Amino acid sequence: MDLSVKLEIYEGPLDLLLHLIKKNEVDVYDIPVALITTQYLQYLEAMKSLNIDFAGEFLLMAATLTQIKSRMLLPISNDEDDSEEEDPRMAIVRPLLEHIKLRDAAEALERRELLNRDVFLRENFVDEFEDTDDEELVPVSLFELIDSFRKVLLRIESGTGLEITIEYKSVEQRIGEVIELLKMSGEELFEDLFIDDRSRFELVLTFLSLLELARIGLIRIFQHPSDLAITIFYTGDSGLAAVPDPDDTLDETEEDPF
């Protein structure tokens, strides 16, 4: 698959760190740097293997985590001058706390109505579908989607195995198929969209198609808090005009991501 899919990632390295902190159920003031660094690098490798472009800030954070990890491994000095030396982890704790404040403020603003205009689509969209399950739907981050996709990939590959398919589809073709499916049903469980995929190539293709559809606003992705099931909702034909030209979203590359 000699393609590189250009996707705008709205979540940054701090969002990934918060995701890992939440996933591991650890205190932001007492981050296990070795564990978090290992998992952080694993996510970068997963994104790279999926040919998802990510900003240089992710690599900068990886270098910062590695440096902090190295400093944490150094023996503690008993000198008085070093007794008040700051915890190396504060280099990431401070920006994390600031990021949490800004994120909470943004979410609070997002819940407000501004002059009765349809400004915050996410809240209006959630309200529209809340009655379907009698529970509040939670937006899903990119990293939660990667987690769910890895589970699908592992379950299918370790279960019945994947057949080799000779006919390869393009991202554009798979996007069209997903749109037609969602047009008929209106919504689909995340895992159900991978049922017909017979190879790792097709699994990745479906996942990249979902990311692209979410980016251009043709679908919304939410999670049910009770069972953590992820549901894909089709937002309607109004977003079809936003579908980018294939030449703008796909660039040829010499490397095979698989």
HELIX and SHEET records of a PDB file:
HELIX    1   1 PRO A   13  ASN A   24  1                                  12    
HELIX    2   2 VAL A   33  SER A   49  1                                  17    
HELIX    3   3 GLY A   56  LEU A   73  1                                  18    
HELIX    4   4 GLU A   80  ASP A   82  5                                   3    
HELIX    5   5 MET A   90  GLU A  110  1                                  21    
HELIX    6   6 LEU A  121  PHE A  129  1                                   9    
HELIX    7   7 GLU A  130  THR A  132  5                                   3    
HELIX    8   8 LEU A  142  SER A  158  1                                  17    
HELIX    9   9 VAL A  171  SER A  185  1                                  15    
HELIX   10  10 GLU A  191  PHE A  194  5                                   4    
HELIX   11  11 ARG A  200  ARG A  215  1                                  16    
HELIX   12  12 ASP A  237  ALA A  242  5                                   6    
HELIX   13  13 PRO A  246  THR A  249  1                                   4    
SHEET    1   A 2 LEU A   3  VAL A   5  0                                        
SHEET    2   A 2 LEU A 250  GLU A 252 -1                                        
SHEET    1   B 4 VAL A 138  PRO A 139  0                                        
SHEET    2   B 4 ILE A 219  GLN A 223 -1                                        
SHEET    3   B 4 ILE A 230  TYR A 234 -1                                        
SHEET    4   B 4 GLU A 187  LEU A 189 -1                                        
END                                                                             
